[in-house]
Amino acid sequence: MRSTFLPLFAVLGAAAILLVGAGLQGVLLPVRGQMEGFATFSIGLLASAYSVGYVAGCFITPRMVRRVGHIRTFGVMAAMAASIILLQLLVISAPAWIILRMVAGLCLAGLMMVIESWLNERATNANRGLVFSVYMVVNLSAVTGGQLLLATSEPEGFRLFVIAGIAIALSLVPISLTRFAAPQPVQQVSIRLVRLYRISPVGLVGAFTVGLANGAWGGLGPIFAHARGLEAGHVALVMSAAVMGGAISQLPVGRLSDRIDRRRVMIGACIAAIAVALTVGSLPFLTGYALIGAILLYGMAIFPLYGLAVAHTNDFLSPEDFVEASSALLMVYGFGAIIGPLLAAEAMSRLGDGALFYYTALVHLLFIGFVLLRMRMRAAPPVEAKDPFRVTDGAISPQGALLDPRGPGDMEAPDEGDPDGTPPAGPDLPPDPSGEDEAKAA
C-alpha cells in the first residue's frame, strides 16, 4: 500500500488543495453575482461558459503538455486559475465574469488532466481501481470542504475570493517539489459520436441528459437556495448535501444495475429525481434543514445516472473501446452542461426560482420516454454478459478513463507530433467488418 501511494502523495495532495479552491469558487460566484444584481440568465451564462472552457481544455491541454511538459503546464494553469478568481473580485461585471469563468473552466480541465494522467502513469493494472477509488474520495471530500467554506465569511466581502485563490495557488507546491519523474505526454483518443450512438443510444443520450440537468443544478442551485432565504452557510450545506447524496448512492445503485436491466435502474433514478424535484419546486415553505434533506435525496437520485450511462455503454463494448467511449460521453456531458444552465436560467427568469426543479423534472421525464422507446426496440444484455459497474465509470476527464483496469492498461506514450506542434491522431479503434456494431443497435 505504501509503495503504491507514496509516489502519488504529491499529486493527490495537489488535487485536494486545488479542488478545495475550485469547490469554493463554484458556489461563491453565483451567490455573489446575485448579490451584485446579475440577472439570472447571466448567472446561467457563468455556468455555461465554465463548461465551454472545460470542453476546450480537454483538447488544448494535450498540445500544451507536449510542448512544455506536465509540471510547467500545471504551473501555468494554476497561476491563471488563481489570478482569475482574484480578477473576479477586482472587476465585478457580468460580461467580465463570463469570460473569466470560461478561462477558469479551461484551466481546471487542464489541471485535472495533468493530475489524472500522472495517476494513470503511476498506477498498474493490478491497482488502478484502488488508485481511482482513493482519488474519488479525495475529490469528493475536497469539493465538499471547499463548498462548506462559504459559511466561514460573508460572500459580499473579499476573504472568500482570496481563500479560493490561495488554495489554487498552493496546489503548485506539492507538484513543484515532487521528486518523482513526470509522466509521458497526455494521451489523446479519437471520438466518434455517431458510431457510439449506434452502439448505445441510451448511453449517449443519458450522458447528454445528465449534463442538461446536473449542469443546471450545479450552476443555479446556489441561486435557488439563496432565493429561498437561506444564509451562506445553509447554501453551502445544500450544495454539499447533493454531492454527498451522490457519493452515498452511486455504488449501491451501480451494483443493483449489475443484477437487472440498467435501463430500469435509470428509469427508477429519474422517477425519484422527478418526485423530489416537483416537491422542492412546488413547496416554497420548504427551507432550512428540511430543504437540505430533500436535496440529499435529490443528489442520491441524479448523480449515479452518469455512471449508469457509462456502464450501460460499456456493456456493448470490448475493453479496448472503453477509453474512447468514456471520452466521448464526457464530451457529450459537457455539451449538455453548456446548454442546461441557459435553459434553466431562462425558466427561472420567467417562472421563479422553483422553475429550476421543474426544468430538471422535464429533462428526466423526456429521458424516461426515450429509454422506454429503446427498451421496446432492444433487449437488455444477459446478466452474465454485463460488465460490472465500477467507480471508474465516473471519471471526470479523458485521462481519468485511462485508470480503468478493464481497459488496455499500460499504453504506449503518443508520438511527439510534427515539429510545428500538431499532435498525432489518437489511436483508432479496430474496424468492424462483421457489422456487429449495427447489429447491436438493432
C-alpha positions, 0 to 999 in steps of 0.5 A, a space after each residue: 500500500 505504501 509503495 503504491 501511494 507514496 509516489 502519488 502523495 504529491 499529486 493527490 495532495 495537489 488535487 485536494 488543495 486545488 479542488 478545495 479552491 475550485 469547490 469554493 469558487 463554484 458556489 461563491 460566484 453565483 451567490 455573489 453575482 446575485 448579490 451584485 444584481 446579475 440577472 439570472 440568465 447571466 448567472 446561467 451564462 457563468 455556468 455555461 461558459 465554465 463548461 465551454 472552457 472545460 470542453 476546450 481544455 480537454 483538447 488544448 491541454 494535450 498540445 500544451 503538455 507536449 510542448 512544455 511538459 506536465 509540471 510547467 503546464 500545471 504551473 501555468 494553469 494554476 497561476 491563471 486559475 488563481 489570478 482569475 478568481 482574484 480578477 473576479 473580485 477586482 472587476 465585478 461585471 457580468 460580461 467580465 465574469 463570463 469570460 473569466 469563468 470560461 478561462 477558469 473552466 479551461 484551466 481546471 480541465 487542464 489541471 485535472 488532466 495533468 493530475 489524472 494522467 500522472 495517476 494513470 502513469 503511476 498506477 498498474 493494472 493490478 491497482 488502478 481501481 484502488 488508485 481511482 477509488 482513493 482519488 474519488 474520495 479525495 475529490 469528493 471530500 475536497 469539493 465538499 470542504 471547499 463548498 462548506 467554506 462559504 459559511 466561514 465569511 460573508 460572500 459580499 466581502 473579499 476573504 472568500 475570493 482570496 481563500 479560493 485563490 490561495 488554495 489554487 495557488 498552493 496546489 503548485 507546491 506539492 507538484 513543484 517539489 515532487 521528486 518523482 519523474 513526470 509522466 509521458 505526454 497526455 494521451 489523446 483518443 479519437 471520438 466518434 459520436 455517431 458510431 457510439 450512438 449506434 452502439 448505445 443510444 441510451 448511453 449517449 443520450 443519458 450522458 447528454 441528459 445528465 449534463 442538461 440537468 446536473 449542469 443546471 443544478 450545479 450552476 443555479 442551485 446556489 441561486 435557488 437556495 439563496 432565493 429561498 432565504 437561506 444564509 451562506 452557510 445553509 447554501 453551502 450545506 445544500 450544495 454539499 448535501 447533493 454531492 454527498 447524496 451522490 457519493 452515498 448512492 452511486 455504488 449501491 445503485 451501480 451494483 443493483 444495475 449489475 443484477 437487472 436491466 440498467 435501463 430500469 435502474 435509470 428509469 427508477 433514478 429519474 422517477 425519484 429525481 422527478 418526485 423530489 424535484 416537483 416537491 422542492 419546486 412546488 413547496 416554497 415553505 420548504 427551507 432550512 434543514 428540511 430543504 437540505 434533506 430533500 436535496 440529499 435525496 435529490 443528489 442520491 437520485 441524479 448523480 449515479 445516472 452518469 455512471 449508469 450511462 457509462 456502464 450501460 455503454 460499456 456493456 456493448 463494448 470490448 475493453 479496448 473501446 472503453 477509453 474512447 467511449 468514456 471520452 466521448 460521453 464526457 464530451 457529450 456531458 459537457 455539451 449538455 452542461 453548456 446548454 442546461 444552465 441557459 435553459 434553466 436560467 431562462 425558466 427561472 427568469 420567467 417562472 421563479 426560482 422553483 422553475 429550476 426543479 421543474 426544468 430538471 423534472 422535464 429533462 428526466 421525464 423526456 429521458 424516461 420516454 426515450 429509454 422506454 422507446 429503446 427498451 421496446 426496440 432492444 433487449 437488455 444484455 444477459 446478466 452474465 454478459 454485463 460488465 460490472 459497474 465500477 467507480 471508474 465509470 465516473 471519471 471526470 476527464 479523458 485521462 481519468 478513463 485511462 485508470 480503468 483496469 478493464 481497459 488496455 492498461 499500460 499504453 504506449 506514450 503518443 508520438 511527439 507530433 510534427 515539429 510545428 506542434 500538431 499532435 498525432 491522431 489518437 489511436 483508432 479503434 479496430 474496424 468492424 467488418 462483421 457489422 456487429 456494431 449495427 447489429 447491436 443497435 438493432 
